[in-house]
Amino acid sequence: MTLDVPNIKDIDQRLRDEANEPLDEIPLTEPTKKTQIIAIYGKGGIGKSFTLANLSNMMAEQGKRVLLIGCDPKSDTTSLLFGGKACPTIIETSTKKKLAGEEVQIGDVCFKRNGVFAMELGGPEVGRGCGGRGIIHGFELLEKLGFHDWDFDYVLLDFLGDVVCGGFGLPIARDMAQKVILVGSNDLQSLYVANNVCSAVEYFRKLGGNVGVAGLVINKDDGTGEAQAFAKAVNIPVLAAIPQDEELRRKSANYQIVGTNAGPWGALFGALAEAVAKAPPIRPTPLDQDGLLGLFCPEETGAGFELMPATDADMRGKNAKPKKSLEVVYDDV
């Protein structure tokens, strides 16, 4: 009688070879669902809220049903849309209703203007909780309110891009959105954040995810071209370039909507709305740190700097003392 012994010879190498086999490419096709759920990412303060408020207003003018959801703990996504007024957040309202023994209703958290429906998920008070966990809790509440039964052409999710983990990475990690739009400018920090989001998308595509990047919106474009170069390098299109303009700055600061056919910027946001609708989800090719720095002049970024290793004496400073060597010199012996 013989025992069947599994062949474990070279199993470690065989597992490594299997892990390195190329994955099948996911075909790039336009979204087939009626509702397009689009997650917008960008560095804090880069102009996501400005872009989204005006984009959603233009989409509504084009006859689309639009839901704008702010997924940033600052809860500032809808402020421009509502003339600077802060609407009650879902998390804050849920807490108050729970303490009162009541259920949250749609009218408590969702408000509308010019055909755009909008709400804020919110987040915990500073130092009292995890912002990412707050986002997850907010979406759980949305599901209880019937999120999956709502009838919209577009659902726009405004996410903080500086942190792409936990709740902030939810649309990418769980295929909640069909595609991602990046908002950036011609500066290293905003493109660093955009590149991080591309890396997250690529990571989950390798795991079988379907979310892709539809493109980049360049805000405050000063014409220097770094953002365009980034888009070309990571293989995504530029959906729109919003110029650095004093009139735009003033109107945004005064909570005035410019994404309307009644004003001079209507054509720009109209074209952006069409580009967002048609752009397919693309699998990006994120850059490494040197590749990202290479988009900029070395004199501006310090990219030409060479690392100089520190020594033990450097670290000890005035406490530095020569160490006794353990080397045995046989001639002395």
Contacts in CASP RR format, 6 or more apart in sequence:
PFRMAT RR
TARGET T0000
AUTHOR 0000-0000-0000
METHOD contacts of the structure
MODEL  1
MTLDVPNIKDIDQRLRDEANEPLDEIPLTEPTKKTQIIAIYGKGGIGKSF
TLANLSNMMAEQGKRVLLIGCDPKSDTTSLLFGGKACPTIIETSTKKKLA
GEEVQIGDVCFKRNGVFAMELGGPEVGRGCGGRGIIHGFELLEKLGFHDW
DFDYVLLDFLGDVVCGGFGLPIARDMAQKVILVGSNDLQSLYVANNVCSA
VEYFRKLGGNVGVAGLVINKDDGTGEAQAFAKAVNIPVLAAIPQDEELRR
KSANYQIVGTNAGPWGALFGALAEAVAKAPPIRPTPLDQDGLLGLFCPEE
TGAGFELMPATDADMRGKNAKPKKSLEVVYDDV
23 206 0 8 1.000
23 208 0 8 1.000
25 283 0 8 1.000
26 205 0 8 1.000
26 208 0 8 1.000
26 209 0 8 1.000
26 210 0 8 1.000
26 283 0 8 1.000
28 280 0 8 1.000
28 281 0 8 1.000
28 282 0 8 1.000
28 283 0 8 1.000
29 280 0 8 1.000
30 278 0 8 1.000
30 280 0 8 1.000
31 178 0 8 1.000
31 179 0 8 1.000
31 280 0 8 1.000
31 281 0 8 1.000
33 178 0 8 1.000
34 153 0 8 1.000
35 151 0 8 1.000
35 152 0 8 1.000
35 153 0 8 1.000
35 154 0 8 1.000
35 155 0 8 1.000
36 153 0 8 1.000
36 154 0 8 1.000
36 155 0 8 1.000
36 178 0 8 1.000
36 179 0 8 1.000
36 277 0 8 1.000
37 154 0 8 1.000
37 155 0 8 1.000
37 157 0 8 1.000
37 171 0 8 1.000
37 176 0 8 1.000
37 177 0 8 1.000
37 178 0 8 1.000
38 154 0 8 1.000
38 155 0 8 1.000
38 156 0 8 1.000
38 157 0 8 1.000
38 177 0 8 1.000
38 178 0 8 1.000
38 179 0 8 1.000
38 180 0 8 1.000
38 181 0 8 1.000
38 214 0 8 1.000
38 276 0 8 1.000
39 157 0 8 1.000
39 159 0 8 1.000
39 171 0 8 1.000
39 172 0 8 1.000
39 176 0 8 1.000
39 177 0 8 1.000
39 179 0 8 1.000
39 180 0 8 1.000
39 181 0 8 1.000
39 211 0 8 1.000
40 48 0 8 1.000
40 51 0 8 1.000
40 52 0 8 1.000
40 156 0 8 1.000
40 157 0 8 1.000
40 158 0 8 1.000
40 159 0 8 1.000
40 180 0 8 1.000
40 181 0 8 1.000
40 182 0 8 1.000
40 183 0 8 1.000
41 48 0 8 1.000
41 159 0 8 1.000
41 160 0 8 1.000
41 161 0 8 1.000
41 164 0 8 1.000
41 180 0 8 1.000
41 181 0 8 1.000
41 182 0 8 1.000
41 183 0 8 1.000
41 193 0 8 1.000
41 194 0 8 1.000
41 197 0 8 1.000
42 48 0 8 1.000
42 159 0 8 1.000
42 160 0 8 1.000
42 161 0 8 1.000
42 162 0 8 1.000
42 182 0 8 1.000
42 183 0 8 1.000
42 184 0 8 1.000
42 190 0 8 1.000
42 193 0 8 1.000
42 194 0 8 1.000
42 197 0 8 1.000
43 161 0 8 1.000
43 162 0 8 1.000
43 184 0 8 1.000
43 189 0 8 1.000
43 190 0 8 1.000
43 192 0 8 1.000
43 193 0 8 1.000
43 194 0 8 1.000
44 160 0 8 1.000
44 161 0 8 1.000
44 162 0 8 1.000
44 193 0 8 1.000
46 183 0 8 1.000
46 184 0 8 1.000
46 185 0 8 1.000
46 190 0 8 1.000
46 193 0 8 1.000
46 219 0 8 1.000
47 183 0 8 1.000
47 219 0 8 1.000
47 220 0 8 1.000
48 77 0 8 1.000
48 158 0 8 1.000
48 183 0 8 1.000
49 76 0 8 1.000
49 77 0 8 1.000
49 78 0 8 1.000
49 79 0 8 1.000
49 80 0 8 1.000
49 158 0 8 1.000
50 80 0 8 1.000
50 219 0 8 1.000
50 252 0 8 1.000
51 183 0 8 1.000
51 217 0 8 1.000
51 219 0 8 1.000
51 242 0 8 1.000
52 68 0 8 1.000
52 77 0 8 1.000
52 156 0 8 1.000
52 158 0 8 1.000
53 68 0 8 1.000
53 77 0 8 1.000
53 78 0 8 1.000
53 80 0 8 1.000
53 81 0 8 1.000
53 257 0 8 1.000
54 80 0 8 1.000
54 257 0 8 1.000
54 258 0 8 1.000
54 259 0 8 1.000
54 260 0 8 1.000
54 265 0 8 1.000
54 269 0 8 1.000
55 156 0 8 1.000
55 259 0 8 1.000
55 269 0 8 1.000
55 272 0 8 1.000
55 273 0 8 1.000
55 276 0 8 1.000
56 66 0 8 1.000
56 68 0 8 1.000
56 81 0 8 1.000
56 116 0 8 1.000
56 118 0 8 1.000
56 154 0 8 1.000
56 156 0 8 1.000
57 81 0 8 1.000
57 114 0 8 1.000
57 116 0 8 1.000
57 257 0 8 1.000
57 259 0 8 1.000
57 260 0 8 1.000
57 269 0 8 1.000
58 259 0 8 1.000
58 260 0 8 1.000
58 261 0 8 1.000
58 266 0 8 1.000
58 269 0 8 1.000
58 270 0 8 1.000
58 272 0 8 1.000
58 273 0 8 1.000
59 66 0 8 1.000
59 116 0 8 1.000
59 153 0 8 1.000
59 154 0 8 1.000
59 273 0 8 1.000
60 66 0 8 1.000
60 114 0 8 1.000
60 115 0 8 1.000
60 116 0 8 1.000
61 114 0 8 1.000
61 260 0 8 1.000
61 261 0 8 1.000
62 270 0 8 1.000
62 273 0 8 1.000
64 153 0 8 1.000
64 154 0 8 1.000
64 273 0 8 1.000
65 115 0 8 1.000
65 117 0 8 1.000
65 151 0 8 1.000
65 152 0 8 1.000
65 153 0 8 1.000
65 154 0 8 1.000
66 115 0 8 1.000
66 116 0 8 1.000
66 117 0 8 1.000
66 152 0 8 1.000
66 153 0 8 1.000
66 154 0 8 1.000
66 155 0 8 1.000
66 156 0 8 1.000
67 117 0 8 1.000
67 118 0 8 1.000
67 119 0 8 1.000
67 150 0 8 1.000
67 152 0 8 1.000
67 154 0 8 1.000
67 155 0 8 1.000
67 156 0 8 1.000
68 77 0 8 1.000
68 78 0 8 1.000
68 81 0 8 1.000
68 116 0 8 1.000
68 117 0 8 1.000
68 118 0 8 1.000
68 119 0 8 1.000
68 156 0 8 1.000
68 158 0 8 1.000
69 77 0 8 1.000
69 118 0 8 1.000
69 119 0 8 1.000
69 120 0 8 1.000
69 121 0 8 1.000
69 142 0 8 1.000
69 155 0 8 1.000
69 156 0 8 1.000
69 157 0 8 1.000
69 158 0 8 1.000
70 77 0 8 1.000
70 78 0 8 1.000
70 118 0 8 1.000
70 119 0 8 1.000
70 120 0 8 1.000
70 121 0 8 1.000
70 122 0 8 1.000
70 157 0 8 1.000
70 158 0 8 1.000
71 77 0 8 1.000
71 121 0 8 1.000
71 135 0 8 1.000
71 157 0 8 1.000
71 158 0 8 1.000
71 159 0 8 1.000
71 160 0 8 1.000
71 168 0 8 1.000
72 122 0 8 1.000
72 158 0 8 1.000
72 159 0 8 1.000
72 160 0 8 1.000
73 122 0 8 1.000
73 123 0 8 1.000
73 124 0 8 1.000
73 131 0 8 1.000
73 134 0 8 1.000
73 160 0 8 1.000
74 160 0 8 1.000
75 86 0 8 1.000
75 89 0 8 1.000
75 120 0 8 1.000
75 121 0 8 1.000
75 122 0 8 1.000
75 123 0 8 1.000
77 118 0 8 1.000
77 120 0 8 1.000
77 158 0 8 1.000
78 86 0 8 1.000
78 87 0 8 1.000
78 111 0 8 1.000
78 118 0 8 1.000
78 119 0 8 1.000
78 120 0 8 1.000
79 85 0 8 1.000
79 86 0 8 1.000
79 255 0 8 1.000
80 252 0 8 1.000
80 255 0 8 1.000
80 257 0 8 1.000
81 113 0 8 1.000
81 116 0 8 1.000
81 118 0 8 1.000
81 257 0 8 1.000
82 111 0 8 1.000
82 113 0 8 1.000
82 118 0 8 1.000
82 255 0 8 1.000
83 255 0 8 1.000
83 256 0 8 1.000
84 255 0 8 1.000
86 120 0 8 1.000
87 109 0 8 1.000
87 111 0 8 1.000
87 118 0 8 1.000
87 119 0 8 1.000
87 120 0 8 1.000
88 108 0 8 1.000
88 109 0 8 1.000
88 120 0 8 1.000
89 109 0 8 1.000
89 120 0 8 1.000
89 121 0 8 1.000
89 122 0 8 1.000
89 123 0 8 1.000
90 104 0 8 1.000
90 109 0 8 1.000
90 119 0 8 1.000
90 120 0 8 1.000
90 121 0 8 1.000
90 122 0 8 1.000
90 138 0 8 1.000
90 141 0 8 1.000
90 142 0 8 1.000
91 121 0 8 1.000
91 122 0 8 1.000
91 123 0 8 1.000
91 124 0 8 1.000
91 134 0 8 1.000
91 137 0 8 1.000
91 138 0 8 1.000
91 141 0 8 1.000
92 122 0 8 1.000
92 123 0 8 1.000
93 104 0 8 1.000
93 108 0 8 1.000
93 109 0 8 1.000
94 104 0 8 1.000
94 138 0 8 1.000
94 141 0 8 1.000
97 103 0 8 1.000
97 104 0 8 1.000
97 108 0 8 1.000
104 141 0 8 1.000
104 144 0 8 1.000
104 145 0 8 1.000
106 145 0 8 1.000
109 119 0 8 1.000
109 120 0 8 1.000
109 145 0 8 1.000
110 117 0 8 1.000
110 118 0 8 1.000
110 119 0 8 1.000
111 117 0 8 1.000
111 118 0 8 1.000
111 119 0 8 1.000
112 118 0 8 1.000
114 257 0 8 1.000
117 152 0 8 1.000
121 134 0 8 1.000
121 135 0 8 1.000
121 138 0 8 1.000
121 139 0 8 1.000
121 142 0 8 1.000
122 134 0 8 1.000
122 138 0 8 1.000
123 131 0 8 1.000
123 134 0 8 1.000
123 135 0 8 1.000
124 130 0 8 1.000
124 131 0 8 1.000
124 133 0 8 1.000
124 134 0 8 1.000
131 167 0 8 1.000
131 168 0 8 1.000
132 163 0 8 1.000
132 165 0 8 1.000
132 166 0 8 1.000
132 167 0 8 1.000
132 168 0 8 1.000
133 166 0 8 1.000
133 167 0 8 1.000
134 167 0 8 1.000
135 166 0 8 1.000
135 167 0 8 1.000
135 168 0 8 1.000
135 170 0 8 1.000
136 166 0 8 1.000
136 167 0 8 1.000
136 170 0 8 1.000
139 147 0 8 1.000
139 170 0 8 1.000
139 176 0 8 1.000
154 276 0 8 1.000
154 277 0 8 1.000
157 171 0 8 1.000
157 176 0 8 1.000
157 177 0 8 1.000
159 168 0 8 1.000
159 169 0 8 1.000
159 171 0 8 1.000
160 168 0 8 1.000
161 168 0 8 1.000
161 193 0 8 1.000
161 196 0 8 1.000
161 197 0 8 1.000
162 193 0 8 1.000
164 172 0 8 1.000
164 196 0 8 1.000
164 197 0 8 1.000
164 200 0 8 1.000
166 173 0 8 1.000
169 200 0 8 1.000
170 176 0 8 1.000
171 177 0 8 1.000
171 180 0 8 1.000
171 211 0 8 1.000
172 180 0 8 1.000
172 197 0 8 1.000
172 200 0 8 1.000
172 201 0 8 1.000
172 204 0 8 1.000
172 211 0 8 1.000
173 200 0 8 1.000
173 204 0 8 1.000
175 209 0 8 1.000
175 210 0 8 1.000
175 211 0 8 1.000
177 211 0 8 1.000
178 210 0 8 1.000
178 211 0 8 1.000
178 212 0 8 1.000
178 281 0 8 1.000
179 211 0 8 1.000
179 212 0 8 1.000
179 213 0 8 1.000
179 214 0 8 1.000
179 279 0 8 1.000
179 280 0 8 1.000
179 281 0 8 1.000
180 197 0 8 1.000
180 201 0 8 1.000
180 211 0 8 1.000
180 212 0 8 1.000
180 213 0 8 1.000
180 214 0 8 1.000
180 215 0 8 1.000
180 281 0 8 1.000
181 213 0 8 1.000
181 214 0 8 1.000
181 215 0 8 1.000
181 216 0 8 1.000
181 217 0 8 1.000
181 239 0 8 1.000
181 276 0 8 1.000
182 194 0 8 1.000
182 197 0 8 1.000
182 198 0 8 1.000
182 213 0 8 1.000
182 215 0 8 1.000
182 216 0 8 1.000
182 217 0 8 1.000
182 236 0 8 1.000
183 190 0 8 1.000
183 194 0 8 1.000
183 216 0 8 1.000
183 217 0 8 1.000
183 219 0 8 1.000
184 190 0 8 1.000
184 191 0 8 1.000
184 193 0 8 1.000
184 194 0 8 1.000
184 216 0 8 1.000
184 217 0 8 1.000
184 218 0 8 1.000
184 219 0 8 1.000
184 227 0 8 1.000
185 191 0 8 1.000
185 218 0 8 1.000
185 219 0 8 1.000
185 220 0 8 1.000
185 221 0 8 1.000
185 227 0 8 1.000
186 218 0 8 1.000
186 220 0 8 1.000
186 221 0 8 1.000
186 222 0 8 1.000
186 223 0 8 1.000
186 224 0 8 1.000
186 225 0 8 1.000
186 226 0 8 1.000
186 227 0 8 1.000
187 226 0 8 1.000
188 226 0 8 1.000
188 292 0 8 1.000
188 293 0 8 1.000
188 296 0 8 1.000
188 301 0 8 1.000
190 227 0 8 1.000
191 226 0 8 1.000
191 227 0 8 1.000
191 230 0 8 1.000
191 292 0 8 1.000
191 295 0 8 1.000
192 292 0 8 1.000
194 216 0 8 1.000
194 230 0 8 1.000
195 230 0 8 1.000
195 234 0 8 1.000
195 286 0 8 1.000
195 287 0 8 1.000
195 292 0 8 1.000
196 286 0 8 1.000
197 213 0 8 1.000
198 213 0 8 1.000
198 234 0 8 1.000
198 236 0 8 1.000
198 284 0 8 1.000
198 285 0 8 1.000
198 286 0 8 1.000
199 286 0 8 1.000
201 211 0 8 1.000
201 212 0 8 1.000
201 213 0 8 1.000
201 283 0 8 1.000
201 284 0 8 1.000
202 283 0 8 1.000
202 284 0 8 1.000
202 285 0 8 1.000
202 286 0 8 1.000
204 211 0 8 1.000
205 211 0 8 1.000
205 212 0 8 1.000
205 283 0 8 1.000
210 281 0 8 1.000
211 281 0 8 1.000
212 281 0 8 1.000
212 282 0 8 1.000
212 283 0 8 1.000
212 284 0 8 1.000
213 234 0 8 1.000
213 236 0 8 1.000
213 281 0 8 1.000
213 282 0 8 1.000
213 283 0 8 1.000
213 284 0 8 1.000
214 236 0 8 1.000
214 237 0 8 1.000
214 239 0 8 1.000
214 276 0 8 1.000
214 279 0 8 1.000
214 280 0 8 1.000
214 281 0 8 1.000
214 282 0 8 1.000
215 231 0 8 1.000
215 236 0 8 1.000
215 237 0 8 1.000
215 238 0 8 1.000
215 239 0 8 1.000
215 279 0 8 1.000
215 282 0 8 1.000
216 227 0 8 1.000
216 230 0 8 1.000
216 231 0 8 1.000
216 236 0 8 1.000
216 237 0 8 1.000
216 238 0 8 1.000
216 239 0 8 1.000
217 238 0 8 1.000
217 239 0 8 1.000
217 240 0 8 1.000
217 241 0 8 1.000
217 242 0 8 1.000
217 272 0 8 1.000
218 227 0 8 1.000
218 228 0 8 1.000
218 238 0 8 1.000
218 240 0 8 1.000
218 241 0 8 1.000
218 242 0 8 1.000
219 242 0 8 1.000
220 242 0 8 1.000
220 243 0 8 1.000
220 244 0 8 1.000
221 227 0 8 1.000
221 241 0 8 1.000
221 242 0 8 1.000
221 243 0 8 1.000
221 244 0 8 1.000
222 244 0 8 1.000
226 295 0 8 1.000
226 296 0 8 1.000
227 238 0 8 1.000
227 241 0 8 1.000
228 238 0 8 1.000
228 241 0 8 1.000
229 295 0 8 1.000
230 287 0 8 1.000
230 292 0 8 1.000
230 295 0 8 1.000
231 237 0 8 1.000
231 238 0 8 1.000
233 285 0 8 1.000
233 287 0 8 1.000
233 291 0 8 1.000
233 295 0 8 1.000
234 284 0 8 1.000
234 285 0 8 1.000
234 286 0 8 1.000
234 287 0 8 1.000
235 282 0 8 1.000
235 284 0 8 1.000
235 285 0 8 1.000
236 282 0 8 1.000
236 284 0 8 1.000
237 275 0 8 1.000
237 279 0 8 1.000
237 282 0 8 1.000
239 272 0 8 1.000
239 275 0 8 1.000
239 276 0 8 1.000
239 279 0 8 1.000
240 268 0 8 1.000
240 269 0 8 1.000
240 271 0 8 1.000
240 272 0 8 1.000
240 275 0 8 1.000
242 248 0 8 1.000
242 268 0 8 1.000
248 258 0 8 1.000
248 265 0 8 1.000
251 258 0 8 1.000
252 258 0 8 1.000
258 265 0 8 1.000
258 266 0 8 1.000
258 269 0 8 1.000
259 265 0 8 1.000
259 266 0 8 1.000
259 268 0 8 1.000
259 269 0 8 1.000
259 270 0 8 1.000
260 266 0 8 1.000
260 269 0 8 1.000
261 270 0 8 1.000
290 303 0 8 1.000
293 301 0 8 1.000
293 302 0 8 1.000
293 303 0 8 1.000
294 301 0 8 1.000
294 303 0 8 1.000
296 303 0 8 1.000
298 304 0 8 1.000
312 320 0 8 1.000
313 320 0 8 1.000
END
